[in-house]
Amino acid sequence: MTTETKAISPFSAKVNDYKQLIKFTLNITVVFSTILTYLLVPGIQFDIKMVSLLAIGGILITGAANAINQIYEKDSDKLMKRTANRPIASGRMSVTEGWFVVAVSIAVGTFILAYFFNWSAALLSLFSLFLYGFVYTPLKKVSAISVLVGAIPGAMPCLIGWVAGADHFSAGGWAFFAIQFLWQFPHFWAIAWVAHGDYTRAGFKLLPNQNEPTQNTAIQAILYTVAMIPFGFLPFYLGITGQMSMWLVLAANIAMTIQCVRLYKEMDVKAARRVMFSSYIYMPVVFLIFYADKITF
């Protein structure tokens, strides 16, 4: 019995390369925060046209930032098993083509956010792209302070979504920004712990304490998850959501803290992987809780 291998057309292969370049799957999770925060703005109702436009604009700007990251890290990506097949690192796409994608994505994404929403949201997106692509990316090989710097553009989608809906900066946007900002420390450190070997070969310094997985790293992760607890109450105290979300988010924060405590006790990749997967689940669940509470509040 023979097995036929289905040939991939050049067009499909190119589409797949572009999806890899902009980290499409990761991109969707980032834009999810933008959309949910936009919908959490008081007075904003779900409108498929506006939500779609916000998603497209966010995907383009975030995709451009991810492409810049891959352009600058093409040589490092070759050294890591999980990134060696990226289009620029593997040689399937030229740096020039990568920059073309960046330019088009920035132009179209900025136009959508500025024209259909407001210039504040568009400029915040560009500032986030600059921090991620041109500050955080090179800093990853210099110092673990890069995680702090990277947490700013990492949390910016919440502020962008809020400003896109409210048309101004206010406490609600900063509250959601703070929640996602703090979440990123246990999230990033867990990933860096799991991929420590790959990151070390590539020269990345993402863990505190001489870039080694230590109990001090686990302690810091615990402190950040504990700090997330009071910030989880803010949407309720700001009148954005009701009491239900406050208690459910508290439970989610406690669950995250427990996983970080287990990491401190067990000090192994298995425990770090539990923190990593818990963090992946945490953010979409928490924002869905906030949104569900808002529409029933």
N, C-alpha and C positions, 0 to 999 in steps of 0.2 A: 504494500500500500504506500503510495507516494503522497507527500505533503506539498502542496503548492504554496509558495510564498507570494502574497499579493504585493505587487510593485507599487511603490509610492510615487505618484506623479511629481514632476518638478514643482508644480504650483503648490501642491499639498506640502511638500518638503519646505518650500519657502515660507508658507504660512506658519508651519510649525516652528521654523527658525525665528520668525518675528514674535511668536508667542513666547518662546524661550527668552528672547532678547528683552522683552518688557516684563518678564516673569508674570505672565498673565494670571495664573492661579493665585499667586500671592497678591497680585494687584487687585483682584476681586475682593479679597478679604480686607484690604486697606480701604478700598472705596466703600465697602459695606459700612464702615464706621462713619464715613462722610455722609452717606445717605440717611442712616439712622439718626445721626445728630441733627441733620437738616429737618427731619420729620419730627424731632423732639422740640423744635422751636414753637412756642405758643402761637396759635393761630395758623400754623402751616398744616394744610390738609394734603393727603396723598394725591398727587397728580402725576399720572404715568409719563406725561410729556416732560415735566420738569425733573422728575426723578431720573428719567432716561438721559436727559441732557447733562445733569449733574454727574451721573455715572460715567458717561462718555468723556466729559471734560476731565474728571478725576483719573480715569484710566489712562488717558493720553499724557497728562502731566506726570503721574506716578510712573508710567511706562518709560517716559523720557529719563526720569531719574534713575530707574533701574538699568536702562541702556547705558547711561553715562558710567554707572558703576561697573558694568561689564567691559566697557571700553578701557577704563583705567586698570582694571584687574585682570586683563586677558592673560598676562603671563602668570599671575598667581593662580588663576582658575585652572591652568594646565597642570598644576601640581596637585590638585585635589580631585579625588575620584568623583565626588558628587557634582563637580562643576566643569570637569575636563571636556564634556561634550557640548558645552554652550557654543552657540554659533560663531562668535568671534574667537574664543579661545581655541576652538577646533580648526579654525581657518575656513569654515564654510561661508563666513560673511566677513567682508573687509571692514576695517575701522572707518573708512570713508562712508560706506553704506550705513554703518551704525550711527555716525554723526548726522547723516541725512534723515534717518528715522527720528533722532532726537529733535532736530530742527522743525520738522513737520509736526511732530507731536506737540511740541511746545507752542507753536504758532496756532494750531487749531484748538488745542485745549485751552489756551489763554483766551482766545476769542470767545469760545463757548461760555466760559465762566464769567468773563467781563460783560458780554452782551446780554446774556439771558439771566444773569444773577447780578453781580456787582464787581467793581474793580477791587474792592477790598479782598474778596474771596480769590480773585485772580492773582493779585499781588502776593497774598499769603501762600498760594500754591507755588509761585515762582521762588519765593523766599525758602520754602521747604525744599524745593528741588535743588537750589543752590547749596543749602546746608548739607543735604544728603550726598549730592554728587561731587561737590568740590571741597567740602570740609571733612565730613565724616569719612568718606571713602579713603582719602589718603591718610587720615589720622589713625585708621585701623592698624597700620603697621608701626605706629609710633608709640601709642600708649592706650591703656584701658579707659582713659578719659573719653575715648571715642564713643563708648557706650552712652555716656552722658550726653554728648553732642548729638549722637544719632537718635536719642530718645525724643529730641525736640521735633525734628521732621516726622518721626514716627508717630507722635501724638497730634501733629498739626492737622490731619484729616478731620478730627473732631471740631477743631476751631474753624476750619474752612467750611464745613457743613453748616455749623451754627451761623456763621457770618453770612453765608449764602442765603439762608432763610430769614435771618433777623435784619440783615442789611446794616448791622453795627456790632461792635464788640460789647459783650455784656457778661455778667457773672456766670450764666448758664454755659456759655461756650468755654470759659476758662475752667469750670468744674469738670466738664467732660474731657477737656484737654489734660487736666491733672490726673484723672483716673487712668487714662491711657498712657500718660507719661510714666507714672509709677509702675504700672504693669510691665513695662518693657524691660526693667532691670532683671527680675527673676526669669523673664522670658528669654532675653538675650543670653544671660549667663548659663541657663540650662542648655541652650543650643551650643554655646561655646564649650561647655563641659562635655557634651556628647560628641562633638566634632573636634575635640581638642587636638588629636593627632593630625588631622587634615589642616586645621588652622595653624598649627605650629610649623608644619612643612611650608606653608604659604607665607609665613612670617607675620601672621595676624596676632595682635595682642588685645584680646577682648576680655580676659579675666583679670580681676584684681590680684594683688600679691604675686608679682613676677610672672603673671600669665599662667599660673598653675591652679588646678582645682584643689582648693583647700577648704577647711571648715570655716575659715573667715569669709570665703565667698558665700557659703551656705548661710552663715549668720546674716550677711548683708541682704541676701535674698529674703530671709525671714523678716528683717526690718522693713523692707519695702512692701511686702505683702501686708504687714501689720499697719503700715502707713496708709495703705489703700482703704482700710476699714472706715475711718471717719470721712474720707472723700466720697465713699459710696452713699453717705447720708445726704450729701449736698443737694442732689436733684429734688429730694423731698422738701428740704428746708427752704429751697428757692421757689417752691410751689410749682415745679415742673411735673412732678409725678406724685403718686399717693404713697401711703404707708406700705403697701404690698411689696413694691420694688425695694424699699429700704431694707426689709427683713430678708428678702430673697437674695439681694446682692450681698448682704452681710454674711449669709450662709455660703455664698460663692467665695467671698474673701477668706472666710475661715477655712474652707476646703483648700484653697491655694496655700494658705499659711501652713496647714498640716502637711502638705506635700513637701514644702520647703524644710520643715522640721524633720521629716523623714530623710531628706537629702543630707541634712546635718548629721543625723544618727548613722546613716548607712554609708555615705561617702562613696557611692559608686555610680557607674554610668546608668544602671537600671533605674536608680532613684532620680537621677538627673533627667532621664527620659520621661519619667512620670510627671515631673515638674513641667517639662517642655510640652507634653500633650495636654496637661491640665491648662496651661496658659493658652494654647490654641483654642480650646473649648471655651475658656473663661470669657474672652472678649465678645464674641458674637452672642453668647448666652446672656451676658449682662446687658448689652444694648437692646436685645430683644425684650428682656424683662422691663427695661425702662420704657420702651416704646409701647408694649402691651399695657403697662400701667397708665401711661399718659392717655391712651385712647379710651380707657375705661374709667379714668379718674374724674 
